[in-house]
Amino acid sequence: MKKILCVVLALAMVLSLCACGGKSETGKLVVGFDAEFPPFGFLAEDGSYDGFDLALAKEVCNRLGWEFEAVAIDWNSKDTELSSGNINCIWNGFTYTGREDEYTWSDPYVDNSIVAVVRADSGITSLADLAGKTMMAQAASSAVDAINANETLKNSLGQVVELADYNMGFMELKQGSVDAIAADLGVATYQIGSNDGDYIILEEPISTEQYAVGFLKGNTELRDAVNKVLLEMAEDGTMLKIAQDYVDDGLVLESLCLVK
């Protein structure tokens, strides 16, 4: 009798897990993003979360019939948020280049450059002119990685200052506390348009990179489902249509590498 009861209970547990387990894996997309990283993720005037990447994610969920949730995270804690399950993907101008083996990735969908922004009256016209100068970048960002990877630039700089966000960085640049800002091209374009003062982007980029959606390493099931729809959106024109809504926020349409 005890053996029969054990078998029945075990079977019930298996059936229960099967009934509730599948949907938790693929029925909801919880996107971790930086709410101060326009045009890819930001806080809109009405207090809602907005951004090109969030709009893409919402459309993916609409097509799959999934629930969508955007979670604003501290970018320094993105890996902890992902590994703990608080989010199940990082989708926010997330650099694929140089991190290929750290996550399970979607196909890259944006070609991006890390550029240097300076005051128009600074007299700085090239990366070489930054020798001995102070450069700001967002902490734990691809801009920091780009500076570190560009040994000529890194060794020439007087100091690299890592701040929490680019709003603070442009305040420091305006006040003269830093001489230059390293940022993604889209972010730099947005900030220049949103801040008082005259700024220029140096013609020579610090580095070039690609953006993709990052999933916990090994989570190919979720990646494959999202990536399939992302490719469909690029093919049927939806990605470009969504992107056009964010041009005024700094998105460069020519950077969409999946759009034909």
MARNU-168615 format. One line per field, with one value per residue (C-alpha): residue number from 0; residue in three letters; x, y, z. Coordinates in nm, 3 decimals, padded with zeros to 5 digits. Each point is the difference from the previous one (the first is absolute). Layout:
BEGIN
n [NUM/...];
res [ALA/...];
X [X/...];
Y [Y/...];
Z [Z/...];
REM end
This chain:
BEGIN
n [0/1/2/3/4/5/6/7/8/9/10/11/12/13/14/15/16/17/18/19/20/21/22/23/24/25/26/27/28/29/30/31/32/33/34/35/36/37/38/39/40/41/42/43/44/45/46/47/48/49/50/51/52/53/54/55/56/57/58/59/60/61/62/63/64/65/66/67/68/69/70/71/72/73/74/75/76/77/78/79/80/81/82/83/84/85/86/87/88/89/90/91/92/93/94/95/96/97/98/99/100/101/102/103/104/105/106/107/108/109/110/111/112/113/114/115/116/117/118/119/120/121/122/123/124/125/126/127/128/129/130/131/132/133/134/135/136/137/138/139/140/141/142/143/144/145/146/147/148/149/150/151/152/153/154/155/156/157/158/159/160/161/162/163/164/165/166/167/168/169/170/171/172/173/174/175/176/177/178/179/180/181/182/183/184/185/186/187/188/189/190/191/192/193/194/195/196/197/198/199/200/201/202/203/204/205/206/207/208/209/210/211/212/213/214/215/216/217/218/219/220/221/222/223/224/225/226/227/228/229/230/231/232/233/234/235/236/237/238/239/240/241/242/243/244/245/246/247/248/249/250/251/252/253/254/255/256/257/258/259];
res [MET/LYS/LYS/ILE/LEU/CYS/VAL/VAL/LEU/ALA/LEU/ALA/MET/VAL/LEU/SER/LEU/CYS/ALA/CYS/GLY/GLY/LYS/SER/GLU/THR/GLY/LYS/LEU/VAL/VAL/GLY/PHE/ASP/ALA/GLU/PHE/PRO/PRO/PHE/GLY/PHE/LEU/ALA/GLU/ASP/GLY/SER/TYR/ASP/GLY/PHE/ASP/LEU/ALA/LEU/ALA/LYS/GLU/VAL/CYS/ASN/ARG/LEU/GLY/TRP/GLU/PHE/GLU/ALA/VAL/ALA/ILE/ASP/TRP/ASN/SER/LYS/ASP/THR/GLU/LEU/SER/SER/GLY/ASN/ILE/ASN/CYS/ILE/TRP/ASN/GLY/PHE/THR/TYR/THR/GLY/ARG/GLU/ASP/GLU/TYR/THR/TRP/SER/ASP/PRO/TYR/VAL/ASP/ASN/SER/ILE/VAL/ALA/VAL/VAL/ARG/ALA/ASP/SER/GLY/ILE/THR/SER/LEU/ALA/ASP/LEU/ALA/GLY/LYS/THR/MET/MET/ALA/GLN/ALA/ALA/SER/SER/ALA/VAL/ASP/ALA/ILE/ASN/ALA/ASN/GLU/THR/LEU/LYS/ASN/SER/LEU/GLY/GLN/VAL/VAL/GLU/LEU/ALA/ASP/TYR/ASN/MET/GLY/PHE/MET/GLU/LEU/LYS/GLN/GLY/SER/VAL/ASP/ALA/ILE/ALA/ALA/ASP/LEU/GLY/VAL/ALA/THR/TYR/GLN/ILE/GLY/SER/ASN/ASP/GLY/ASP/TYR/ILE/ILE/LEU/GLU/GLU/PRO/ILE/SER/THR/GLU/GLN/TYR/ALA/VAL/GLY/PHE/LEU/LYS/GLY/ASN/THR/GLU/LEU/ARG/ASP/ALA/VAL/ASN/LYS/VAL/LEU/LEU/GLU/MET/ALA/GLU/ASP/GLY/THR/MET/LEU/LYS/ILE/ALA/GLN/ASP/TYR/VAL/ASP/ASP/GLY/LEU/VAL/LEU/GLU/SER/LEU/CYS/LEU/VAL/LYS];
X [00.000/00.284/00.170/-00.319/-00.049/00.358/-00.042/-00.325/00.156/00.306/-00.217/-00.207/00.313/00.128/-00.334/-00.012/00.346/-00.082/-00.318/00.160/00.364/-00.017/-00.177/00.236/00.290/-00.145/-00.327/00.150/00.287/00.153/00.233/00.276/00.096/00.161/-00.268/00.255/00.132/-00.197/-00.091/00.006/-00.156/-00.117/-00.270/-00.261/-00.153/-00.312/00.212/-00.033/00.291/00.082/00.274/00.078/00.104/-00.305/-00.223/00.163/-00.044/-00.367/-00.063/00.176/-00.228/-00.311/00.081/00.075/-00.295/00.233/-00.015/00.252/00.170/00.269/00.221/00.227/00.327/00.328/00.226/00.280/-00.230/-00.125/00.173/-00.135/-00.351/00.024/00.151/-00.248/-00.298/-00.126/00.026/00.033/00.175/00.207/-00.130/00.126/00.271/00.184/00.339/00.059/00.351/00.263/-00.258/-00.087/00.072/-00.156/-00.368/-00.229/-00.070/-00.257/00.125/00.155/-00.250/00.189/00.346/00.127/00.309/00.141/00.081/00.155/-00.203/00.171/-00.103/00.001/00.230/00.249/00.242/-00.003/-00.045/00.144/00.059/00.367/-00.098/-00.137/00.351/00.017/-00.374/-00.278/-00.261/-00.332/-00.187/-00.295/00.112/00.003/-00.089/00.133/00.155/00.230/00.085/00.071/00.238/00.183/00.026/00.139/00.342/00.130/-00.288/-00.003/00.370/-00.023/-00.286/00.066/-00.300/-00.312/-00.300/-00.281/-00.339/-00.342/-00.161/00.054/-00.225/00.260/00.276/-00.130/-00.039/00.368/00.095/-00.190/00.166/00.343/00.055/00.066/00.137/-00.179/-00.268/00.020/-00.344/-00.196/-00.076/-00.377/00.036/00.246/-00.235/-00.292/00.191/00.139/-00.351/-00.136/00.264/00.075/00.333/00.189/00.159/00.156/00.065/00.356/00.014/00.229/-00.191/00.155/-00.130/-00.276/-00.235/-00.334/-00.307/-00.195/-00.240/00.182/-00.147/00.138/00.269/-00.160/-00.356/-00.030/-00.375/-00.090/00.264/-00.123/-00.363/00.086/00.260/-00.239/-00.253/00.271/00.117/-00.359/-00.042/00.316/-00.122/-00.357/00.097/-00.127/00.344/00.062/-00.347/00.059/00.346/-00.141/-00.189/00.332/00.203/-00.069/00.136/00.333/-00.050/00.200/-00.206/00.310/00.125/-00.272/00.207/-00.288/-00.213/00.053];
Y [00.000/00.239/-00.072/00.074/00.324/00.109/-00.066/00.196/00.295/-00.002/-00.006/00.288/00.205/-00.064/00.097/00.313/00.106/-00.063/00.204/00.310/-00.021/00.062/00.334/00.142/-00.059/00.145/00.175/00.323/00.221/00.197/00.256/00.154/00.348/00.329/00.269/00.272/-00.131/00.166/-00.074/-00.367/00.031/00.303/00.153/00.184/00.333/-00.174/-00.218/-00.316/-00.206/00.058/-00.063/-00.170/-00.328/-00.013/00.066/-00.289/-00.226/00.093/-00.087/-00.335/-00.077/00.111/-00.241/-00.288/00.066/00.046/00.233/00.286/00.161/00.269/00.014/00.302/-00.128/00.135/-00.075/-00.106/-00.276/-00.131/-00.338/-00.055/00.092/-00.248/-00.290/00.042/-00.016/00.351/00.057/-00.254/00.215/00.319/00.212/00.356/00.093/-00.302/-00.052/-00.342/00.071/-00.131/-00.180/-00.278/-00.278/00.161/-00.028/-00.179/00.262/00.091/00.104/00.349/00.260/00.331/00.104/00.260/00.206/00.126/00.365/00.292/00.315/00.329/00.364/00.177/00.272/-00.245/-00.001/-00.380/-00.143/-00.351/-00.280/00.094/00.343/-00.172/-00.074/00.094/00.076/-00.140/-00.224/-00.107/-00.326/-00.175/-00.253/-00.363/00.106/-00.099/00.348/-00.094/-00.324/00.195/00.237/-00.291/-00.181/00.305/-00.006/00.305/00.211/-00.148/00.056/00.358/00.108/00.177/-00.157/-00.205/00.089/-00.254/00.148/-00.158/00.152/00.238/00.272/00.049/-00.028/00.283/00.220/-00.063/00.068/00.328/00.109/-00.101/-00.269/-00.248/00.070/-00.272/-00.265/-00.349/-00.128/-00.206/00.198/-00.002/00.109/00.273/00.130/00.009/00.173/00.267/00.079/00.004/00.208/00.371/00.092/-00.081/-00.343/-00.201/-00.367/-00.070/-00.156/-00.286/-00.258/-00.157/-00.340/-00.166/-00.263/-00.173/-00.024/-00.319/-00.138/-00.183/-00.305/-00.213/-00.223/-00.326/00.134/-00.081/-00.072/00.357/00.143/-00.204/00.105/00.371/-00.005/-00.162/00.280/00.269/-00.124/00.001/00.359/00.102/-00.176/00.134/00.364/00.021/00.060/00.297/00.138/-00.015/00.152/00.303/00.093/00.044/00.203/00.319/-00.178/-00.065/-00.332/-00.028/-00.193/-00.095/-00.193/-00.268/-00.290/-00.251/00.228/-00.062];
Z [00.000/00.090/-00.333/-00.193/00.194/-00.070/-00.372/-00.009/00.184/-00.225/-00.309/00.133/00.059/-00.352/-00.153/00.214/-00.109/-00.362/00.026/00.151/-00.104/-00.374/00.014/00.260/-00.237/-00.318/00.086/00.132/-00.102/00.288/-00.154/00.207/-00.123/00.100/00.030/-00.072/-00.331/-00.281/-00.273/00.102/00.344/00.195/00.217/-00.209/00.101/00.130/00.229/-00.209/-00.131/-00.366/-00.252/-00.330/00.162/00.224/-00.299/-00.185/00.303/00.034/-00.364/00.044/00.295/-00.192/-00.282/00.235/00.228/00.296/00.297/-00.012/00.299/-00.002/00.309/00.049/00.145/00.128/-00.297/00.235/00.131/-00.334/00.032/00.351/-00.115/-00.287/00.194/00.285/-00.236/00.076/-00.375/-00.280/-00.257/-00.030/-00.286/00.007/-00.248/00.137/-00.161/-00.153/-00.129/00.239/00.217/-00.244/00.251/00.307/-00.095/-00.242/-00.267/-00.260/-00.343/00.017/-00.122/00.032/-00.114/00.243/00.064/00.327/-00.060/00.184/00.070/00.080/00.036/-00.336/00.139/00.155/-00.292/00.009/-00.350/00.024/00.249/00.003/00.136/00.312/00.128/00.368/00.008/00.217/-00.165/00.151/-00.071/00.161/00.262/-00.117/-00.354/-00.341/-00.016/00.289/-00.180/-00.319/00.178/00.161/-00.333/-00.179/00.164/-00.185/00.124/00.350/00.054/-00.124/00.224/00.325/00.175/-00.069/00.218/00.030/00.094/00.048/-00.311/-00.291/00.137/00.271/-00.257/-00.216/00.306/00.076/-00.363/-00.004/00.325/-00.128/00.264/-00.282/-00.346/-00.196/00.025/-00.147/-00.096/-00.250/-00.316/00.056/00.361/-00.095/-00.272/00.241/00.278/-00.232/-00.115/00.355/00.177/-00.010/-00.154/-00.319/-00.026/-00.279/-00.060/-00.108/-00.346/00.106/00.211/00.307/-00.113/-00.200/00.138/-00.042/00.223/00.068/00.259/00.279/00.175/00.282/-00.148/-00.108/-00.025/-00.369/00.020/00.089/-00.234/-00.296/00.051/00.026/-00.276/-00.249/00.044/-00.003/-00.340/-00.127/00.116/-00.186/-00.314/-00.006/00.068/00.358/00.149/-00.229/00.069/00.375/-00.040/-00.182/00.316/00.184/-00.249/00.197/00.306/-00.172/-00.177/-00.323/-00.257/-00.199/00.303/-00.033/-00.128/-00.024/-00.218/-00.371];
REM end
